[in-house]
Amino acid sequence: MINVRKFKSYLACIIISSALICTLPLPVNAGIDPISAAKSTKQTISYHLKQPTGKKKLLLKFLLAMLGVATSSVVIFVLLSMYNRLLCVKKSETPDSDADSDYKTPVNMKDAINIFLKKTK
């Protein structure tokens, strides 16, 4: 059996490290001096207009986004099922003898009153 404390600490480390990785700033203009770059671009300023996107490219981007959603949902499902198997206490599969009597339909009025009084105590 897996040690619960080790598993919880391992899971916490994964969550914290992934949160840190996602929040790291991305380098902008890495290796370029912004002052010299601004001086050299003053002479040649050009505006890049956004070109119209084709239907195939748009469909591909949509399918990639949906693939990411499906992948993340599968990963979450697998992690939660592992969590349930390893850490949750399993309930007993044999029902109690009192539980069987709760599901029986009373035959007459007297039995119905007795069951009602038994449940409301």
N, C-alpha and C positions, 0 to 999 in steps of 0.2 A: 504494500500500500504506500502511496506517495505521502510524504510528510506535508501536512496542510500548511504549516507556517512557511516552509520553503517554497511551496507552490504559490502562495499569496505574495511573498516577497518577490519571486521571479516575475509574476504577473504585474506587480506594481512597477518593477524596474522596466519592463517592456513598455508599459503605458507612459511612464515618465520620459523615457528616452525617445519614444516616438513623438511625444508632445514637444520636446526640445528640438528635435530635428525639424519638425514642421514650422516652428516659430523662428528658426534662424533666418537672418536677413540674407537675401540673395545679392551677390556682388553686382553692382551696376558699373559699367565701364571699367572692368577689371584691367589693370595695367596701363590705363590711359590717363595722362595728366589732364584734368578738366580745363585748366587755363590754356595750355597750348592747343588743346583740341578746339576750344572756343575761338582762338585767334585764327586757326587755319580754316575753320568753317565759315568765318564771316564773309569770305569772298565767294564761296560756292554754297549758297543756301538753296536747297531744292525741297519741294514738298512732295512727299510720297502719298498719293491718294490711294485709298483703299479700293482695290479692284473688286468687281462683282464676283461672288463665289458661285461656283457651279453647283448643280443639284447633287452630283456625285460626291463632291467634297463635303457638302453640308450633311448628306446622309452618312458619310463615313465618320464625321465628327460626332454625330448623334449616336451612331452605333458604338463608337468607342466610349462615349459617356455612359451608355447603358451597360456596356461590358464592365466598366468600372463599378457601377452600382451593383450589378449581379455578383461580381467577384467579392465586393466588400460584404454583401449580405450572406454569401456562402461562408466567408471567413468568420463572421459574427456567429452564424448558426453553429459552425463546428466548435468554436471556442465555448459557446454556451452549453452545448451538449457535453463537451469534455468536463466543464465545470459541474454540471449536474451529475455526471457519472462519478466523478472523483470526490466531490465535497458534500453533496447533499445526502442526507440520511434516507435510506429507503424505507418506505412504509411496509408494514407487514401485509402479506398478500392474503392471509386467511382472515375472513371477517369474524367479528365477535358474534357470540350467540345471541346477544341482545339486538344486534343490528339486523338479524334475519327477521325477528319478530316485528320490527318497525315497518317492513315492507308488505306484510300480510294485510290483506283487506279484511275488515271485520265482517263476519257472517250475519250477525244480528245487531240490534240496537244496543243490547247490553254490553257486547264486546266493544263496540265503538265507543261507548261512554267510558269503559274501563281503560281503553288505550288513550283516550283523550286525557283522562285524569292522571294516568301514568306519565304522560309527556309534559303535563303542565305543573308537575310538582317542583 
